[in-house]
Amino acid sequence: MERFVRILLYVLALIYVVAPYDFDSIPLIGRIDDLIVVIGVLLYCKFILPRRMRRRAERKQREAFDPYEVLSVPKDATREEVMKAYFKQKALFERARIDDLGEEFQRTATEKMEQIERAYQILLERSRHTAGE
């Protein structure tokens, strides 16, 4: 998607630059507006567009994150059930267990462990707020 938008902007800028309906007959002004458009498109594609795409991906990832699903507990789970599920999941991805496995699996296991930690922290906060602590 990002590549398509960049190519489209480049093509539109090129069409604008070579368009016959322009101020090209006036010395200097005709080329200055073309340069402004080309520089604007290049800056947009280099800086703004990647930032927007990254934010969109981060937002999508946040929306897709469900702590109950990560810990495999029902939505009405008690604090003890959440803790039990957390320690069970944590035991699966212990450092001692994954040291002998490949580097790619270790990286995946580390990411999964971060998700488990994050889910546990979110559910603990929710249980504290519902308990009124």
PyMOL commands that set and color helices and strands:
alter all, ss='L'
color gray80, all
select helices_A, chain A and resi 2-18+29-64+67-71+79-92+95-98+103-131
alter helices_A, ss='H'
color red, helices_A
deselect
rebuild
show_as cartoon
